[in-house]
Amino acid sequence: MLAVNSGSSSIKYGLFTFNAEPTLVCRGSVGSVGAAAAVDRILAEIDNDLVTGMLAGITHRVVHGGERFDRAHRMTTETLADLRALVPLAPNHLPDEIAIIEACGRARPHVPQVVCFDTAFHRDLPLVSRTLPVPETPGLRRYGFHGLSYAYLLGELERTAGASAARGRVVLAHLGNGASLAAVAGGHCVDTSMGLTPTGGLVMSSRSGDLDPGVVAYLARLRHLARNGVEQGRLGGVRRVNRPPRL
């Protein structure tokens, strides 16, 4: 089984044995070289490890499942159409992820593909946590992200500290190019720092996190940016400020 993680800075992959207790066979990463070239490179890298077996399936991490997807799904023509409809919710992530899925389909048309969603972990967010303080609009809510990472962290917590710790009240942190926090109780997410899209919450590598909405409006006017310019991060990078020494 080939697992593909098309992240914000690179495409990571891992090849696992397809059994009840999967074993990692190999892993690696590819930079920004385009979807087709990246898939060709990944498949070439794993070919040596498939000498005694066959590729049973390809799984993909997908950043946003909207309200439609709250669990993993087999990739079909209908699923692909649903993913395209979600692009406005994650315009900086979903197009690249869809391109990778399509490239894998062209390169290995007979290998089934499964998509797993970062938002699925947060499907049980209580109403008070998922509601945004704006007029009610279909699809406009807090979704939460990095769910696959959080599911892994909970599993590791249970493995190292026991089931009672994992079922308790826990704050989890995903820290990387994208960063977020999640509050978990009884194994379910009850609040999280990211909201409608993966741009909110904590300060990240190239994302500002939460801002006073007036800051965005001011910079958009100052730099004469249309909506697309704002969504594509043309407001400018994060300005680092040295912290004063602790007294």
N, C-alpha and C positions, 0 to 999 in steps of 0.2 A: 504494500500500500504506500503510495506516494502522498505525503502531506505537503501542501504548498501554502506559504504565508506571504501574501503580497502586501508588505508593509509600506510605511510612508517613506522609507529611505532605501530599502532593498527588498529582494525577493528571497526568502529563506525556504529551504526545503529539507525534508527528512524522508528516508526510505525505511519502512518498518516491515517486519514479518507479519503476515496476515493470520494471526491465531489469537487464542483467548488472552494470552499474555504477550503482547507485541514486543519485539526486540528491535532496537535501532540498528540498522545495517550501515547506513551512511547518512551524512548530512552536509549541507553547504549553503552558500548564499551567492546571489548574482546581483550586480549593480543595475543601474538604470540603462538597459541596452535595448529596450523595446520588447513587447510581449512575445512575439514569435521567436526572436533571437534568444530571449531568456529561456523559453520553454525548450527550444532546440538544445541549448547548452545543458540544461538540467537533465533532459532525457539522455543526452550523450554521456553525462557524468555517471548516471545510474546504470547504464547498459552493462557495464562490467559486473555489476552485482546481481544482474538478472540472468546470468548464464545458466543457473540451476533452477530457475523458477520463472514465473510470469507476473506481469503487473496486473493485480486483481482490481485495482481501483485508484482513483485520484481524489483526494479531499482538499477542499479549499477553505481557508479562513476568509469570510466576507464581513466587512465592517458593519453593514447596516441591513437589518431585515425588516425595518418598519413595523407596522402592525400585522403584516401578512405572515411573517416567518418567526415563530417562537421556538423552533427546534431545527435540527438538521434536515435537509431535503435532498432527494435524488435530483440531479440536474436533468431537466427536460426542456423542450421548446417553450412550454408555458412558464416554467420557472425562470428561464432566461428573460422572457418578456416582463415578468413581474420585477426582476432585478433592474431592468432598464427603467421601469416606471419609478423606481426608488432613487435614481441618480440625483434628483434635486435635493435629496436629504443628505447626500455625501458626494458632492461634485468633484472633490479632490481625491477621492478614494475609489468609488465604485467603477468609474470608467476603466481604470487600469486593471481592477480585479476581474471585471467582465472580459476584458481583452485577453487576460491570462487563461481564463476558463475556455474561451473560444479557441485560443491557440492550442490548448491541450486537446480539445475536441477534434481539431483538424489533424493534429499529429498522431493521436491514438483514438480514432473514431469508434473503436469497438470496446474501449475501456470505460466502464461506468464512472461518473463523477458525482461527488456529493459535496454540497455546500454547507458549511457550519457558520453560524452567525454570532458575532460579538455581542449583539443586543439580546440574544436569547436568555442569557444568564439573568437579565434584569426583568424578565417577563412578569414576575410577581410583584413588581414595585407597587406599594400601596398607593391609593389615590392621592393622598396628600403629597407624596414624593414625586409622582409622575405628572402632576398638574402644573402647568406653567401659568404665571400670573398675567395672562393676556386673555382677550376674548376667546371663547371656545371656538376652535376651528378643527375640522377633521384632520387627523394625523399630526396635529401640533401638540407635542407632549415631550416629557423627558423620557428618553429611551435608555441611556447608559451604554457604555462600550467596554472593550477589553474583557468581555465576558469569558472567552476561552481561557485567558490568563487567570482570571479569578477562579474558574472551576478547577484549574490545575492547582492553584494555591490552596484551595480548600482541601483538595485530595491530599496534598503534601502535608498540610497541617494535621489531618486525621492520621496519616501514616506515622508522623513523628511525635505527635502529642496526644493522639487518641480521639475517639469519636466525640467525647463530651466537649473537648476543646473546639472541634470543628463545628459542633452544633450550638456553641455558645454565642456570645456577642463579640464580633470580630471586626476590626477595620483592616481592609486589605489595600495594598498600594501596588499599582502597576507603574513603574518608572522607566521611561525610555524616551525615544523621540516623541512619542505620545505618552501622556501621563494622566492618571486619574486615581481616585480613591473610591472605595465601596464599603458601606456599612452592611454587615451581614448578621442576621440573627436566626438561629434555628436552621441554618443552611440556606436561607433565602435572603436575597438582597432587599434591604429596606430603604436605602438611599445611596446616591452616587453623585460624584462631582460633575460628570458630563451630562449634557442635556439632550437637545434635539439633534445635534451633530457632534462630531468628534473634536470640534474647535473650542468648546467651552471648558470651564473648570480651572484646573491648575495651569500655571505658566509652563509652556513646553518648549521644545527645541526651536520651532519656527512658528508656533501658535501662541497667541497672547493669553489664551484662557479667558475667563470672565472679565468683561470691561463694562464700564458705564456706557450705555447705548449712545450717549451724547458724544463720546470719543470717536466712535465709528462714523457717526453722521458728520462731525466736524472734519475729520480727515478726508472723508469722501468728497465733501465740498471743496476743501482746500486743494486736493489733488485732482479734482474733476473726474472722479471715478464713477462709472456706471455700476449697476448691481453686480455684474460679473467680475469687475475689477476688485470689488470688496471681497467677494466669495473666494477669489483666487489668491488672496493674501497680499494684494498690492498696496496695502496700507503701510507696509514696511516691516522689517524684522523686529524681533524683540530687542529692546535696548537694555543691555546689562548694566546694572548699577552695583558698585562695590558696597557691601554692607559695612557699617561702622563696626569697630571692634567692640566686643562685649566688655562691659565694665564689671 
